[in-house]
Amino acid sequence: MKQSKLFTKTRREAPSDEVAKNAQLLVRAGYIHKEMAGVYDFLPLGFRTLNKITQIIREEMNAIGGQELVMTALQDKELWSRTDRWDDDKVDNWFKTSFKSGGETGLAITHEEPLTRIMTEHISSYRDLPVYAYQFQNKFRNELRAKSGIMRGKEFLMKDLYSFSKDETEHKAFFEKARAAYMKIFERLGIGSQTYVTFASGGIFSEFSEEFQTVSDAGEDTIYVDDDKKIAVNKEVCTDETLTKLGLKKEKLAEKRAIEVGNIFNLGTRFSEPLGLLYTDETGARKPVVMGSYGIGPTRLMGAIVEVLADEKGLVWPESVAPFKYHLVSLGKSDDEISKTADAIYDDFAKAGIEVLYDDRDLRAGEKFADSDLIGIPKRIVVGKDAVATGVFEVIDRATGKTEKTSRAELFV
Amino acid sequence: MKQSKLFTKTRREAPSDEVAKNAQLLVRAGYIHKEMAGVYDFLPLGFRTLNKITQIIREEMNAIGGQELVMTALQDKELWSRTDRWDDDKVDNWFKTSFKSGGETGLAITHEEPLTRIMTEHISSYRDLPVYAYQFQNKFRNELRAKSGIMRGKEFLMKDLYSFSKDETEHKAFFEKARAAYMKIFERLGIGSQTYVTFASGGIFSEFSEEFQTVSDAGEDTIYVDDDKKIAVNKEVCTDETLTKLGLKKEKLAEKRAIEVGNIFNLGTRFSEPLGLLYTDETGARKPVVMGSYGIGPTRLMGAIVEVLADEKGLVWPESVAPFKYHLVSLGKSDDEISKTADAIYDDFAKAGIEVLYDDRDLRAGEKFADSDLIGIPKRIVVGKDAVATGVFEVIDRATGKTEKTSRAELFV
């Protein structure tokens, strides 16, 4: 798209109320807008990047058999009372409100309860299992503090998959598959080498849950990393006993700050029992379904990618999630030979179906380059006097700063 | 996908608490699930159809220059107070709740206020105009009654585009374009011939607003249709004076019930003035931006398509929004020649990238056909003994009931 048409403008200074690097850069580059503390809009550039993240997650969830649906924000008090997760004493971050037609409701903090209830209408026999269902949906959490930019919002996008299995064996086989799918997602998002499967407090029906932690000073967690085994232990469970169980040696562990970018839980029958999600097995016996949950936050991931990859000049996106693949920067004035060449290259990109942001604005080169660095598109193509004269174009890699020289035809290869 | 893997099951009877035809059929066919009155989940089949509807709308909004973004559900009380739309006396369908960190918030009923505020950071000169921005976002409306299924929800998906123009002339030119884009959307959704541009009460800064009304007995509105001119007038404004103004003759109008499937409004400077969205014109003068809003509800549209096109046997989808293009129904038992043929056809469809639901379940033919009618996929291909013996396949059109005979190779043309 033409940058002269993009409605967002960059700004030199970060807003004074943003302390997190991700929010500072994303606001400055025009990717997001803050409504209130912990509540962010995603503007066109941010929306494009967020969509690329969700699409990668979607592909990997589909690949392991996930069926996509979408549930609601408004939640049924009666349903959550049955699992004892409605009272503020039990769950302290609900937003609650009431219907004008009578009765209380709350904004979804997560979706185990409604999906389990849906499944009671569709699962009755072992023949109906296993089932894997997922959604991308906003979660609402009434957090007291919000100081990590888009990494910890009061309203944020979440991919949550839930597995429904006959027994522990079937459940575990899927749990392993989901773990591998998650690591593939982080690889594709460009933060694979910084991200570790991390043992954390288990919560329900298992000793440990598994988190995915991306090493970054901006993280809220402390983890102990074994780099040879590519696994880590969250500080909260890092006792001698745990290390022995996991076969880890204290002296091989390095302490790191990290961002929790995903988690997978064994839920056992915590929800299927109180909500009556039972099935008839091969012998005719009625049994509760064994469940797991698998969360990953696209908005938090977007923030984590910024924290890990951005530099002092601005954002740095991996090609997989960049809003555009190329940033075509024209140094021409309206209607001169340079502008005409840049226009023609832009048209050729459009015809080839390659995503390009075309800086066709009438600004000084220095301003354009500063904007381009801030916005962080992987490859910048500069169209100036020399390029028009020689037919040799400079393509600058945003991450490394390296320049390649290429002919016009080679741009579209 | 294989129907044996699809987690939803159909049901013979509609739930007793659903009175609207759209909700009865969509629940029976496994497209949606009701959480509470006016609050519906979209299950895999419903999610696919909803996505196709949103994609058609997106393409038409992009074609008229729309830039997609996504704003939040949680709203800033202070902002809405500035336009005098926060008090329950002024707007009576807010869901309101509070932050644990202090202060009230509400769930977005619409998004004029937040988007206008965002634009104050990006629009300052006539050079920045016009701008067209849109989103697909859930709206929340605390309705007293909810009896129209997914056509009137307390939480529902909405596409809302807002236009920002220099003056009335620039605004009107876009308004016309948006009207044409809307009619194209209804055409593509298969309800074009039943849908009329309808003059309704204008509200803000213009005598009339324009609604798009789809004729159906399930509608909540009464309109008067001039079928030659393809326009209509909402009963609420259908006076002699209005008819004279619009050049319509009373005796040529037919009274119809209709569903409001979209609306477009002139907003004038109703929001730009109180929120300070001003620009500097060519002469250096500061002027308020002229705005318009353009709404269309994908969930309501999905309900409207059901109301208009479904028949006594179940849903009937136009190909453009059907969850799958083909329903491949095998009449074989596991591993017999019929099943093997059906499996091979399914694989060929997958390779060709054609969307197909494959009923590979071990059920009686009658049950499969009843399910197929209920689910409403446009074309059904039956693989039975005859087809395997002769190589001639029956393809049944769901809407017309007509059967075509075709060879296997021709299925993929």
HADDOCK unambig.tbl for C-alpha pairs under 7 A between the chains (distance, minus, plus):
assign (segid A and resid 7 and name CA) (segid B and resid 122 and name CA) 6.50 0.50 0.50
assign (segid A and resid 7 and name CA) (segid B and resid 131 and name CA) 6.51 0.50 0.50
assign (segid A and resid 8 and name CA) (segid B and resid 122 and name CA) 5.53 0.50 0.50
assign (segid A and resid 9 and name CA) (segid B and resid 122 and name CA) 5.69 0.50 0.50
assign (segid A and resid 35 and name CA) (segid B and resid 76 and name CA) 6.91 0.50 0.50
assign (segid A and resid 36 and name CA) (segid B and resid 76 and name CA) 6.83 0.50 0.50
assign (segid A and resid 40 and name CA) (segid B and resid 72 and name CA) 6.75 0.50 0.50
assign (segid A and resid 41 and name CA) (segid B and resid 70 and name CA) 5.90 0.50 0.50
assign (segid A and resid 41 and name CA) (segid B and resid 71 and name CA) 4.42 0.50 0.50
assign (segid A and resid 41 and name CA) (segid B and resid 72 and name CA) 5.81 0.50 0.50
assign (segid A and resid 42 and name CA) (segid B and resid 69 and name CA) 5.72 0.50 0.50
assign (segid A and resid 42 and name CA) (segid B and resid 70 and name CA) 5.24 0.50 0.50
assign (segid A and resid 42 and name CA) (segid B and resid 71 and name CA) 6.34 0.50 0.50
assign (segid A and resid 43 and name CA) (segid B and resid 69 and name CA) 4.75 0.50 0.50
assign (segid A and resid 43 and name CA) (segid B and resid 70 and name CA) 6.58 0.50 0.50
assign (segid A and resid 44 and name CA) (segid B and resid 67 and name CA) 6.33 0.50 0.50
assign (segid A and resid 44 and name CA) (segid B and resid 68 and name CA) 5.58 0.50 0.50
assign (segid A and resid 44 and name CA) (segid B and resid 69 and name CA) 4.86 0.50 0.50
assign (segid A and resid 47 and name CA) (segid B and resid 69 and name CA) 5.51 0.50 0.50
assign (segid A and resid 47 and name CA) (segid B and resid 70 and name CA) 6.78 0.50 0.50
assign (segid A and resid 67 and name CA) (segid B and resid 44 and name CA) 6.34 0.50 0.50
assign (segid A and resid 68 and name CA) (segid B and resid 44 and name CA) 5.58 0.50 0.50
assign (segid A and resid 69 and name CA) (segid B and resid 42 and name CA) 5.73 0.50 0.50
assign (segid A and resid 69 and name CA) (segid B and resid 43 and name CA) 4.74 0.50 0.50
assign (segid A and resid 69 and name CA) (segid B and resid 44 and name CA) 4.86 0.50 0.50
assign (segid A and resid 69 and name CA) (segid B and resid 47 and name CA) 5.51 0.50 0.50
assign (segid A and resid 70 and name CA) (segid B and resid 41 and name CA) 5.91 0.50 0.50
assign (segid A and resid 70 and name CA) (segid B and resid 42 and name CA) 5.23 0.50 0.50
assign (segid A and resid 70 and name CA) (segid B and resid 43 and name CA) 6.57 0.50 0.50
assign (segid A and resid 70 and name CA) (segid B and resid 47 and name CA) 6.76 0.50 0.50
assign (segid A and resid 71 and name CA) (segid B and resid 41 and name CA) 4.44 0.50 0.50
assign (segid A and resid 71 and name CA) (segid B and resid 42 and name CA) 6.35 0.50 0.50
assign (segid A and resid 72 and name CA) (segid B and resid 40 and name CA) 6.74 0.50 0.50
assign (segid A and resid 72 and name CA) (segid B and resid 41 and name CA) 5.81 0.50 0.50
assign (segid A and resid 76 and name CA) (segid B and resid 35 and name CA) 6.89 0.50 0.50
assign (segid A and resid 76 and name CA) (segid B and resid 36 and name CA) 6.82 0.50 0.50
assign (segid A and resid 95 and name CA) (segid B and resid 97 and name CA) 6.37 0.50 0.50
assign (segid A and resid 95 and name CA) (segid B and resid 98 and name CA) 6.97 0.50 0.50
assign (segid A and resid 96 and name CA) (segid B and resid 97 and name CA) 6.01 0.50 0.50
assign (segid A and resid 97 and name CA) (segid B and resid 95 and name CA) 6.39 0.50 0.50
assign (segid A and resid 97 and name CA) (segid B and resid 96 and name CA) 6.02 0.50 0.50
assign (segid A and resid 97 and name CA) (segid B and resid 97 and name CA) 5.29 0.50 0.50
assign (segid A and resid 98 and name CA) (segid B and resid 95 and name CA) 6.97 0.50 0.50
assign (segid A and resid 99 and name CA) (segid B and resid 142 and name CA) 6.24 0.50 0.50
assign (segid A and resid 100 and name CA) (segid B and resid 142 and name CA) 6.12 0.50 0.50
assign (segid A and resid 100 and name CA) (segid B and resid 143 and name CA) 6.84 0.50 0.50
assign (segid A and resid 100 and name CA) (segid B and resid 144 and name CA) 5.72 0.50 0.50
assign (segid A and resid 101 and name CA) (segid B and resid 144 and name CA) 4.94 0.50 0.50
assign (segid A and resid 122 and name CA) (segid B and resid 7 and name CA) 6.50 0.50 0.50
assign (segid A and resid 122 and name CA) (segid B and resid 8 and name CA) 5.53 0.50 0.50
assign (segid A and resid 122 and name CA) (segid B and resid 9 and name CA) 5.68 0.50 0.50
assign (segid A and resid 131 and name CA) (segid B and resid 7 and name CA) 6.50 0.50 0.50
assign (segid A and resid 142 and name CA) (segid B and resid 99 and name CA) 6.23 0.50 0.50
assign (segid A and resid 142 and name CA) (segid B and resid 100 and name CA) 6.13 0.50 0.50
assign (segid A and resid 143 and name CA) (segid B and resid 100 and name CA) 6.85 0.50 0.50
assign (segid A and resid 144 and name CA) (segid B and resid 100 and name CA) 5.74 0.50 0.50
assign (segid A and resid 144 and name CA) (segid B and resid 101 and name CA) 4.96 0.50 0.50
